[in-house]
Amino acid sequence: MSKQEILQGLKAKRQKCIVYTRVMGYHRPVESFNVGKTGEHKQRKQFVQH
């Protein structure tokens, strides 16, 4: 079975994942961003503390 066939079989069980990010001190869903903010979010680098 290919990946596509497996995903199609599980399509009924899948649900939308809402990603939140912190903006100006509060959390906001990424899907509500405008075009400019969406592009900026994609260019961000993840912070890793050592």
Backbone hydrogen bonds, N-H to C=O, Kabsch-Sander energy under -0.5 kcal/mol:
donor,donor_aa,acceptor,acceptor_aa,energy
6,I,2,S,-2.0
7,L,3,K,-2.7
8,Q,4,Q,-2.3
9,G,5,E,-1.9
10,L,6,I,-1.5
11,K,8,Q,-0.9
13,K,10,L,-1.2
14,R,10,L,-0.9
14,R,11,K,-0.7
18,I,16,K,-0.5
19,V,17,C,-0.6
21,T,28,R,-2.3
23,V,21,T,-0.5
23,V,26,Y,-3.4
26,Y,23,V,-1.6
28,R,21,T,-2.6
30,V,19,V,-3.2
32,S,29,P,-1.4
33,F,30,V,-1.9
38,T,34,N,-2.4
39,G,35,V,-2.0
40,E,36,G,-2.0
41,H,37,K,-2.4
42,K,38,T,-1.8
43,Q,39,G,-1.1
44,R,40,E,-0.6
44,R,41,H,-0.8
